[in-house]
């Protein structure tokens, strides 16, 4: 039994994205897919989606002045915080992570793309 638990933990650790290893430059390129709806950087404003400065470590649905969907407001009630793992899960399939979200983007299938865009977003904390 103990050996199974150790093996399961090892498999989970090895299959999880290596968030610390993200490439900011590659993440900036991936973020081009997000720019139509989101902004980052000095002077970033809400668009169709909220601006994403400081997203890592922030409570979900907390960008001032942005009107969130009921789905996001419900997740806020759950106390969800955007850490690396939550953002990775959301970016993989937004509608699976938060059913009812108004975000129409289908997601980023490649784990490398998600890791890189998260690294890029961290430069705007």
C-alpha positions as CSV (number, residue, x, y, z in Angstrom):
1,X,0.0,0.0,0.0
2,X,2.7,2.5,1.0
3,X,4.7,1.7,-2.2
4,X,1.6,2.5,-4.3
5,X,1.2,5.9,-2.6
6,X,4.8,6.8,-3.2
7,X,4.6,5.7,-6.8
8,X,1.4,7.7,-7.3
9,X,3.1,10.8,-5.9
10,X,6.1,10.4,-8.1
11,X,4.0,10.0,-11.2
12,X,2.0,13.1,-10.3
13,X,5.1,15.1,-9.7
14,X,6.7,14.0,-13.0
15,X,3.6,14.7,-15.0
16,X,2.9,18.1,-13.6
17,X,4.1,21.1,-15.6
18,X,7.4,22.6,-14.5
19,X,6.1,26.1,-13.9
20,X,9.5,27.4,-12.7
21,X,11.0,26.5,-16.1
22,X,8.7,28.6,-18.3
23,X,10.3,30.6,-21.0
24,X,9.1,34.3,-20.8
25,X,10.0,35.1,-24.4
26,X,8.0,32.1,-25.7
27,X,5.2,33.0,-23.3
28,X,5.0,36.4,-24.8
29,X,4.5,34.9,-28.3
30,X,1.8,32.5,-26.9
31,X,0.1,35.5,-25.2
32,X,-0.5,37.0,-28.7
33,X,-3.4,34.5,-28.8
34,X,-4.8,36.3,-25.8
35,X,-4.2,39.9,-26.8
36,X,-7.6,40.3,-28.6
37,X,-9.3,40.0,-25.2
38,X,-6.7,40.6,-22.5
39,X,-4.0,43.2,-21.8
40,X,-0.9,43.3,-19.5
41,X,1.7,45.9,-18.7
42,X,1.7,49.5,-17.8
43,X,-1.6,51.1,-18.7
44,X,-3.4,47.8,-19.3
45,X,-7.1,48.1,-19.4
46,X,-10.0,45.7,-19.4
47,X,-11.2,44.6,-22.8
48,X,-13.6,41.8,-23.6
49,X,-11.7,40.0,-20.8
50,X,-10.0,41.6,-17.7
51,X,-6.5,43.0,-17.8
52,X,-4.2,40.4,-16.3
53,X,-1.6,42.4,-14.3
54,X,-1.0,40.7,-11.0
55,X,-3.2,37.6,-11.9
56,X,-0.8,35.1,-10.2
57,X,-1.8,34.9,-6.5
58,X,-5.0,37.0,-7.0
59,X,-8.4,35.8,-6.1
60,X,-10.5,34.9,-9.1
61,X,-12.9,37.6,-10.3
62,X,-11.0,40.4,-8.6
63,X,-10.0,42.8,-11.3
64,X,-11.6,46.1,-10.5
65,X,-14.1,47.4,-13.1
66,X,-14.5,44.2,-14.9
67,X,-18.0,42.6,-15.1
68,X,-17.6,38.9,-14.5
69,X,-19.9,36.0,-15.5
70,X,-22.0,34.3,-12.8
71,X,-19.7,31.3,-13.2
72,X,-16.7,33.3,-12.2
73,X,-18.5,34.9,-9.3
74,X,-19.5,31.4,-8.1
75,X,-15.9,30.3,-8.2
76,X,-15.0,33.5,-6.2
77,X,-17.4,32.4,-3.5
78,X,-15.4,29.1,-3.4
79,X,-12.3,31.1,-2.6
80,X,-10.3,30.2,-5.8
81,X,-7.0,31.9,-6.1
82,X,-5.0,32.0,-9.4
83,X,-1.9,30.0,-8.6
84,X,0.2,28.2,-11.3
85,X,-1.8,25.0,-11.1
86,X,-5.3,26.7,-11.3
87,X,-4.2,28.9,-14.2
88,X,-2.7,25.9,-16.0
89,X,-6.0,24.0,-15.6
90,X,-8.0,27.0,-16.8
91,X,-5.8,27.6,-19.8
92,X,-6.0,24.0,-20.8
93,X,-9.8,24.0,-21.1
94,X,-11.5,27.1,-19.7
95,X,-15.0,25.7,-20.1
96,X,-14.1,22.5,-18.2
97,X,-12.4,24.5,-15.4
98,X,-15.2,27.0,-15.0
99,X,-18.4,25.7,-16.7
100,X,-20.5,28.7,-17.8
101,X,-17.6,31.0,-18.3
102,X,-18.1,33.5,-21.1
103,X,-14.5,33.1,-22.3
104,X,-14.8,31.6,-25.8
105,X,-11.2,30.6,-26.1
106,X,-10.9,26.8,-26.4
107,X,-7.6,26.6,-24.5
108,X,-3.9,25.8,-24.9
109,X,-3.4,22.1,-25.5
110,X,0.4,22.1,-25.2
111,X,1.6,22.1,-21.6
112,X,4.7,23.9,-22.7
113,X,2.6,26.8,-24.0
114,X,0.7,27.0,-20.8
115,X,3.9,27.0,-18.7
116,X,5.4,29.7,-20.9
117,X,2.4,32.0,-20.8
118,X,2.2,31.7,-17.0
119,X,5.9,32.6,-16.8
120,X,5.2,35.6,-19.0
121,X,2.2,36.7,-16.9
122,X,4.5,36.5,-13.8
123,X,6.5,39.3,-15.2
124,X,3.5,41.5,-14.6
125,X,2.9,40.8,-10.9
